[in-house]
Amino acid sequence: MSLQGTLDTMPIVDLLLWMTKRNQTGILKFKRPSVTKSLTIEAGKVINAASTDPREYFGQFLINFGLLDEDQLQKAFETQQETRVLLGRILVMTGLLTEQQVHQVLELKIRETFLDTFLWDDGVFEFHDGLVPDEPSVVHVALDLFQLYNEGVARRNDFARIRQIIPDKRCTFSVHDQAITTPPEPGSPTGVMLGLARMGLSAADIILRFHSLDYPILRSLSDMCQSGWLEVHMPSAEPAAVDVLSDLEVDVDLGGVDAAAQPEPAPAQAQSARVELRLRSKPAPAAEAETGTASDRYLLDAQASMQGQDFARAVRTLKAGLQEHPYDPELCEALETAEHGLTRVLRKQILSAGRVPRLLRPEYRDSADLTPNQRYLLSRIDGQRDLRSIIMVSPIKELDVLLTVQSLVKAGILGMG
């Protein structure tokens, strides 16, 4: 049996309550244009979970819980690329983690990926009864679906409470030191959050700095607000400067990148001596054809752009189409293809071995005019880390990192060595 639908017609709580009443075995998927989650269920137990959100990768959880720092994770990734050994095994072999710690974090990762779906109000779902993954999980986990359901409902209700206190992730905070009777340790999570709040960073910024999903950080911040430690300030407006896919005419020469040095060569249809990306402030109108639907026109326009190597325009067109037709499977699939193409193009333009980004305008490091992604990436610029290393451990999608770097180069804030 196969089941599919949208979360606005069958809310997540109703769907998962239905699932708990049956000892199902299969794969349950949730999709948004930017994220796909895949949950493997066996006889009413959740045995595995995967997500395309980088914040839900195993390595990000290790950083978030203070078990590794970014440099240690990067070195482990480099060893993994050389040896093809599983990351957890490398960490145990090198003595950075115990086997028990690896198992605990992997179980936590599966739990958090599942529970995070309870915060979704939109998206599509599909359940494929009886399907099992080709490769079993390396760690045996069997989390009771009914217990997770109850925990998920509690989290969803708590998140509604949090949103009453912090209604927008763009909110910033002021710190009331007089209300903090017992100051936390400077290096503790609470101490770090207070320090970031003092810097004027938003909730979204703090989430990225912790390599975390939204809920744990927003819960901690809301608790500090209720204790009188923090005061919430609503955002005044969207950031005005250097957005990554609007108002840019991008044609950036970053210094003659050697294509042979790239980790993944572009496919034949994406290869060219030089690729010019034209990003306009608005997509070309998708006029209705005499035959076909509006979504067909977006799809045809995007396909034409991809054939002409203009993957940026294809991404923009498809995102505009998904605003009108948010659950169209062909638009979602085409967007994934276009984003892969754009990623390959930007790798070729920007990435090469050892290229170290440098900050040209330090006054922009924590500027309110930038986006959280831009501020996060500028915070990683230290004159030592190369761009590959930054991408490797970033909680941001590779494509978004590359687009953000390109926007900062175009704005004269960042240079590439």
SULLINTA-V612635 format. One record per helix or strand of 2 or more residues. SS is the DSSP state (@ for helix, = for strand). FROM is the first residue (numbers start at 0). LEN is the number of residues. Records with the same first field share a line. If there is no record, write none. Layout:
# SULLINTA-V612635
SS: FROM-LEN + FROM-LEN
This chain:
# SULLINTA-V612635
=: 1-5 + 25-6 + 35-7 + 44-7 + 123-6 + 142-2 + 171-4 + 229-4 + 356-3 + 413-3
@: 11-9 + 53-3 + 57-7 + 69-14 + 86-7 + 98-21 + 144-21 + 176-3 + 188-10 + 202-7 + 213-13 + 258-3 + 267-3 + 293-14 + 310-14 + 328-22 + 361-3 + 371-8 + 386-6 + 397-13
